[in-house]
Amino acid sequence: MSDFDGILFDAGGILVLPDPDVLGPLLAYYGGDPTTARLVRAHYAAMAVKSSSGVGETFWGEYNHAYVRSVGVPDGDVDAAATALEHTRNAYLWRWPIPDSVTALWALHAADVPIGVVSNASGQIEDTLRRSGVCQVGAGTAVPMRVIIDSHVVGVSKPDPRIFDPALVRFPGIDPGRIAYVGDSVTMDVGGARAAGLHPILLDPFDDHPAADFQRIRSLMELLT
């Protein structure tokens, strides 16, 4: 933390994941492993494929196919399972709190580190994070944040660096280069953070990006060291 004076976080893949209680049974029907651990692994494997393909936020075909392969769907059923995933996974399913991340947020708050969220979302993410017990703006039952930015609300999406502007005004007096942005997409998050002059950090729990030229962590708990 000595390298930073504030931290901004993506939401999906960093604070919450697609609900395994929904996607597990969905993909078990096609022969996939429905366990939470396997579904967590599948998200990061799929994000690595999505990042390497260089596609934008609205293109999830590569993600869907990589996700269902990662949970063990047989080759002959991959297309059908990926189609089912495409029609089931939506903005409102990004609601399963990542335990380590919530613990780390509380510790950062206790240490008086300025923190906030900047997410490509669909207008729902602030309410979802509150309902899931992750965080909210100001005081509440979850971790207090200075700001939660939803791309749908502000009208601009990562990797466009302008999405960070309404968040940075809540970090007055802090140089953007001293603010870290933690995400799980090389294209959207690392690219957007670099363009905004922030310090990008990729959450890479399974070492899917060994050749990266940017900082990586396996858990948000590493931010406390």
URZI-V453817 format. One record per residue. N is the residue number from 1. RES is the residue in three letters. OMEGA is omega in whole degrees, -180 to 180 (* if undefined). Layout:
n = {N | N}
res = {RES | RES}
omega = {OMEGA | OMEGA}
This chain:
n = {1 | 2 | 3 | 4 | 5 | 6 | 7 | 8 | 9 | 10 | 11 | 12 | 13 | 14 | 15 | 16 | 17 | 18 | 19 | 20 | 21 | 22 | 23 | 24 | 25 | 26 | 27 | 28 | 29 | 30 | 31 | 32 | 33 | 34 | 35 | 36 | 37 | 38 | 39 | 40 | 41 | 42 | 43 | 44 | 45 | 46 | 47 | 48 | 49 | 50 | 51 | 52 | 53 | 54 | 55 | 56 | 57 | 58 | 59 | 60 | 61 | 62 | 63 | 64 | 65 | 66 | 67 | 68 | 69 | 70 | 71 | 72 | 73 | 74 | 75 | 76 | 77 | 78 | 79 | 80 | 81 | 82 | 83 | 84 | 85 | 86 | 87 | 88 | 89 | 90 | 91 | 92 | 93 | 94 | 95 | 96 | 97 | 98 | 99 | 100 | 101 | 102 | 103 | 104 | 105 | 106 | 107 | 108 | 109 | 110 | 111 | 112 | 113 | 114 | 115 | 116 | 117 | 118 | 119 | 120 | 121 | 122 | 123 | 124 | 125 | 126 | 127 | 128 | 129 | 130 | 131 | 132 | 133 | 134 | 135 | 136 | 137 | 138 | 139 | 140 | 141 | 142 | 143 | 144 | 145 | 146 | 147 | 148 | 149 | 150 | 151 | 152 | 153 | 154 | 155 | 156 | 157 | 158 | 159 | 160 | 161 | 162 | 163 | 164 | 165 | 166 | 167 | 168 | 169 | 170 | 171 | 172 | 173 | 174 | 175 | 176 | 177 | 178 | 179 | 180 | 181 | 182 | 183 | 184 | 185 | 186 | 187 | 188 | 189 | 190 | 191 | 192 | 193 | 194 | 195 | 196 | 197 | 198 | 199 | 200 | 201 | 202 | 203 | 204 | 205 | 206 | 207 | 208 | 209 | 210 | 211 | 212 | 213 | 214 | 215 | 216 | 217 | 218 | 219 | 220 | 221 | 222 | 223 | 224 | 225}
res = {MET | SER | ASP | PHE | ASP | GLY | ILE | LEU | PHE | ASP | ALA | GLY | GLY | ILE | LEU | VAL | LEU | PRO | ASP | PRO | ASP | VAL | LEU | GLY | PRO | LEU | LEU | ALA | TYR | TYR | GLY | GLY | ASP | PRO | THR | THR | ALA | ARG | LEU | VAL | ARG | ALA | HIS | TYR | ALA | ALA | MET | ALA | VAL | LYS | SER | SER | SER | GLY | VAL | GLY | GLU | THR | PHE | TRP | GLY | GLU | TYR | ASN | HIS | ALA | TYR | VAL | ARG | SER | VAL | GLY | VAL | PRO | ASP | GLY | ASP | VAL | ASP | ALA | ALA | ALA | THR | ALA | LEU | GLU | HIS | THR | ARG | ASN | ALA | TYR | LEU | TRP | ARG | TRP | PRO | ILE | PRO | ASP | SER | VAL | THR | ALA | LEU | TRP | ALA | LEU | HIS | ALA | ALA | ASP | VAL | PRO | ILE | GLY | VAL | VAL | SER | ASN | ALA | SER | GLY | GLN | ILE | GLU | ASP | THR | LEU | ARG | ARG | SER | GLY | VAL | CYS | GLN | VAL | GLY | ALA | GLY | THR | ALA | VAL | PRO | MET | ARG | VAL | ILE | ILE | ASP | SER | HIS | VAL | VAL | GLY | VAL | SER | LYS | PRO | ASP | PRO | ARG | ILE | PHE | ASP | PRO | ALA | LEU | VAL | ARG | PHE | PRO | GLY | ILE | ASP | PRO | GLY | ARG | ILE | ALA | TYR | VAL | GLY | ASP | SER | VAL | THR | MET | ASP | VAL | GLY | GLY | ALA | ARG | ALA | ALA | GLY | LEU | HIS | PRO | ILE | LEU | LEU | ASP | PRO | PHE | ASP | ASP | HIS | PRO | ALA | ALA | ASP | PHE | GLN | ARG | ILE | ARG | SER | LEU | MET | GLU | LEU | LEU | THR}
omega = {-180 | -179 | -172 | 174 | 178 | -179 | 170 | -177 | 161 | 178 | -179 | -179 | -179 | 179 | -179 | 177 | 174 | -171 | -179 | 178 | 176 | -174 | 178 | 178 | 179 | -175 | 173 | 178 | -180 | 177 | -180 | 176 | -175 | -176 | -178 | -179 | -179 | -180 | 175 | 179 | -177 | -179 | -176 | 174 | -179 | 177 | 177 | 178 | 179 | 180 | -177 | 179 | 177 | -179 | -178 | -175 | -171 | -178 | -173 | -179 | 179 | 178 | -176 | -179 | 179 | -179 | -176 | 175 | -178 | 179 | 173 | 175 | -179 | -175 | -177 | -179 | -175 | -178 | -180 | -180 | 179 | 176 | 178 | 178 | 179 | -177 | -178 | -179 | 179 | -174 | -174 | 176 | 176 | -170 | -179 | -177 | 175 | -171 | -180 | -177 | 179 | 177 | -180 | 179 | 179 | 180 | 177 | 177 | 180 | 179 | 179 | 175 | 176 | -177 | 178 | -177 | 172 | -171 | 164 | -174 | -173 | -180 | -172 | -162 | 179 | 179 | -180 | -180 | 177 | -178 | -179 | 177 | -179 | -176 | 173 | 176 | -180 | -175 | 178 | -178 | 179 | -175 | 178 | 177 | 174 | -174 | 170 | -177 | 178 | -176 | 179 | -178 | -176 | 173 | 177 | -174 | 171 | 14 | 177 | -175 | -179 | 179 | -178 | -175 | -179 | 175 | -175 | 178 | 177 | 176 | -174 | 177 | 180 | 178 | -180 | 179 | 178 | 177 | 177 | 171 | -176 | 178 | -180 | 180 | 177 | -177 | -174 | -169 | 178 | 179 | -180 | -179 | 179 | -179 | 180 | -180 | 177 | 177 | -177 | 173 | 178 | 170 | -173 | -171 | -173 | 176 | 179 | -176 | -175 | -178 | -175 | 175 | 178 | -177 | 177 | 173 | 178 | -179 | 176 | 178 | 179 | 178 | -177 | -176 | *}
